[in-house]
């Protein structure tokens, strides 16, 4: 199962390097001619779809957790700077932290959807290339 980095461009590079390694493995001894293997592109497209499947959830969790930790830390610093904290201001602080966390999750979902769309689009381009190659070979 593939890992699901949010902004790691290294994952795409890693996948392409795996494609290149698989192509090198298909080289023959005579003249270094690479034979076409449609399974390599199909596997790469499947991996991209697998990443797109979970990236929305993972990005929402990452954004939500990051916003929660930052807003909670800031609210703790504000609370510690005051000598006495009333119940109303403490409740307001909790509500603000929760609101910002929900807002962070919403932004994470949006970012994840955009990334998932790009991954699916890339997978479709690869599948089109694969199908073009298969059609021209016939």
N, C-alpha and C positions, 0 to 999 in steps of 0.2 A: 504494500500500500504506500502511496506517495505521501511525502510530507506536505504541509499546506502553509507555506510562508506567505505572508501578506504582501510584503513589498520587496521580497528578495528577487532581484533579477537573476541571481545565481541559479535559481531552480530551472529557469528556461534554458540557461546556458548549459546546465548539467544535463538536461534532457537532450539538447542538441549534440552534446559531446557523446552521449550514449548512442544516438542515432549514427554519428560518425564512426564510433567504435564498431557498431553492428555492421556498418557498410564495409569497414576494413576487414572484418572477419569473413565477409563474403568474397573478398578478393581471391583470384586464382593465382597460381604460380606463373602462368604464362602471360607476360605483358602487363601485369597488375590491372586487369580489367575487372571492374566491380560489377557483380551481377545484381539485378534489381530484386529486392525482397519487399513485397508490399506489407508483410507482417510488421516490419519495423515502423513504418508510418502509422499503421493501424494501432500498434501498441502506444506510440507517442500520443496519438489523438485520444485514445482511451484514458491515458494518464492525465491529459489536460481536462477531460470531462470529469474525471474523479476529483481533481483539484477544485474544479468549478463547483462541484456538488457541495463541498463543505466550506468553501472560502467565505460565504456570507455569514455563517454561524461563527466561524473563527474570528473574522474581523470584528463582528459585533461584540464578541467577548473581549477581545483585546482592547478595543476602544472604550468599552464600558468599564473595564478594570482599570485602565490607565486614568480615565477621568475620575473614577471613584477614589483611587489612591491619592491623586493630586488634590481634589476638592476636600477629601477627608483630612489630609495633612494640613491644608491651609486653614480649615475650620478648627483643627486642634491648636494650631499656632495662635489663632485669634482668641480662642477660649482660654489659653494659658496666659495670654497677655492681659486679660481682664482679671481683676481681683475676685469679683463675684459674678457668676453667670446666672441670670434668672432662667426660670423654666421656659418662659416664652421665647427668649433668645436662643436657648438650646434647641427647642423644638424647631425654630425657624432655621437654625443651622442644619439640622438633620433633614428637613424638607428640602433645603437648597442643595445639599449633597445628593439626595435621591433624585431631584429634578435634573441636576447636571449629569448624573450617571445615566438616566434614561435618555437624555439628549445625546450623550456620547454613544450609547448603544444605537440610537437612530442614525447617527452619522456613520457609525461602523457598518450598519446594514447597507446604507447607500453606497459606501465605498466598496463593500464586498460584492454588491450586485454589479457595480461597474467593472470590477476585476473579473468576476465570473463571466460577464458578457465577453470581455476581451479574450479570456481563455477559451470560451466556446467558439468565438469567431476564429481564433487561431487554429483550433481543432478542425473546424469546417474547411478552412483553407488547405490544411494538410490532407484532409479526406478528398477534397476536389483534385488536388495534385495527384493523389494516389489513383483516383478513378480515371483521370486523364491518361495517366501512364498505362493503366490496364486497358483502356479503350484503344489507345494507339498501338498496343502490342498485338491486337487481334487482327 
